[in-house]
Amino acid sequence: MSRPQHSGAGIARRAQAPIFAALGDRTRLALVAKLCIGPARSISELAADSALTRQAITKHLRVLEKAGIVRCRRNGRESRFKFDPRPIDQVRDYLDLVSEHWDRALSRLKSLAEG
């Protein structure tokens, strides 16, 4: 029995899923927005103007870190988090690919409807 072949788009979709999932939360989006600007920040700095506890911020940062969106660097006893744009760039490339597929499909549909 042969195994079904997976398309490149299917593999790309699976690779991007954790990034979409990580960004699918308002709190994590707010953390990414804070980390996009300026230097790496500690959990205390990120929690300073938030109603969330440091533990809650840490939990969200770990999700972002697992998706590769943020990087953690230990500095003594302190963890500092920094935004990594590479996964977002990969998602942008994937969405561009999906958009191209839809544009071609809509163009074919238009040709059929007009023909």
C-alpha positions as CSV (number, residue, x, y, z in Angstrom):
1,M,0.0,0.0,0.0
2,S,1.5,3.3,-1.0
3,R,1.6,6.4,1.2
4,P,-0.2,9.5,0.0
5,Q,2.3,12.2,-1.2
6,H,2.1,15.5,0.6
7,S,2.3,18.7,-1.4
8,G,4.8,21.4,-0.6
9,A,1.9,23.6,0.4
10,G,0.7,21.1,2.9
11,I,4.2,20.9,4.5
12,A,4.4,24.7,4.5
13,R,1.0,24.9,6.2
14,R,2.0,22.5,8.9
15,A,5.2,24.4,9.5
16,Q,3.4,27.7,9.9
17,A,0.6,26.4,12.1
18,P,2.4,26.9,15.4
19,I,3.2,30.5,14.5
20,F,-0.4,31.2,13.6
21,A,-1.5,29.5,16.8
22,A,0.9,31.6,18.9
23,L,-0.2,34.8,17.3
24,G,-3.9,33.9,17.8
25,D,-4.0,35.3,21.3
26,R,-4.4,39.0,22.1
27,T,-2.0,39.0,25.0
28,R,0.7,37.3,22.8
29,L,0.1,39.8,20.0
30,A,0.6,42.7,22.5
31,L,3.8,41.1,23.8
32,V,5.1,40.8,20.2
33,A,4.2,44.4,19.6
34,K,6.2,45.4,22.7
35,L,9.2,43.3,21.8
36,C,9.3,44.5,18.2
37,I,10.4,47.9,19.5
38,G,13.6,48.3,21.3
39,P,16.0,46.0,23.1
40,A,15.4,42.6,24.8
41,R,13.1,42.9,27.8
42,S,12.8,41.0,31.1
43,I,9.5,39.5,32.3
44,S,9.3,42.2,34.9
45,E,9.6,44.9,32.3
46,L,7.0,43.3,30.2
47,A,4.6,42.8,33.1
48,A,5.1,46.4,34.5
49,D,2.2,48.0,32.6
50,S,0.0,44.9,32.4
51,A,-2.8,43.5,34.5
52,L,-1.3,40.1,34.1
53,T,1.1,38.5,36.6
54,R,4.7,37.7,35.8
55,Q,3.7,34.0,35.7
56,A,1.0,34.6,33.1
57,I,3.4,36.7,31.0
58,T,6.0,33.9,31.3
59,K,3.5,31.4,30.1
60,H,2.7,33.5,27.0
61,L,6.4,34.1,26.3
62,R,7.1,30.4,26.4
63,V,4.4,29.8,23.7
64,L,6.0,32.6,21.6
65,E,9.4,31.1,22.2
66,K,8.3,27.6,21.2
67,A,7.0,29.0,17.9
68,G,10.3,30.8,17.4
69,I,8.8,34.3,17.5
70,V,10.8,35.3,20.5
71,R,14.3,34.3,21.8
72,C,15.2,34.1,25.4
73,R,18.7,34.8,26.7
74,R,19.7,34.3,30.3
75,N,21.6,37.2,31.9
76,G,22.5,36.0,35.4
77,R,19.2,35.2,37.1
78,E,17.2,37.3,34.6
79,S,15.7,36.0,31.4
80,R,15.5,38.6,28.6
81,F,13.2,38.2,25.6
82,K,13.8,39.6,22.1
83,F,11.6,39.5,19.0
84,D,12.8,37.3,16.1
85,P,11.3,38.4,12.8
86,R,12.3,35.3,10.8
87,P,9.1,33.2,11.6
88,I,6.9,36.2,10.7
89,D,8.8,36.6,7.4
90,Q,8.2,32.9,6.7
91,V,4.5,33.3,7.4
92,R,4.4,36.4,5.1
93,D,6.0,34.3,2.4
94,Y,3.5,31.5,2.9
95,L,0.6,34.0,2.8
96,D,2.0,35.4,-0.4
97,L,2.1,31.9,-1.9
98,V,-1.5,31.3,-0.9
99,S,-2.5,34.6,-2.3
100,E,-0.9,33.8,-5.7
101,H,-2.7,30.5,-5.8
102,W,-6.1,32.2,-5.2
103,D,-5.3,34.9,-7.8
104,R,-4.6,32.2,-10.4
105,A,-7.7,30.3,-9.4
106,L,-9.9,33.4,-9.6
107,S,-8.3,34.3,-13.0
108,R,-9.2,30.8,-14.3
109,L,-12.8,31.2,-13.0
110,K,-13.1,34.6,-14.6
111,S,-11.9,33.2,-17.9
112,L,-14.4,30.4,-17.7
113,A,-17.3,32.7,-16.8
114,E,-16.4,35.2,-19.6
115,G,-15.6,32.5,-22.2
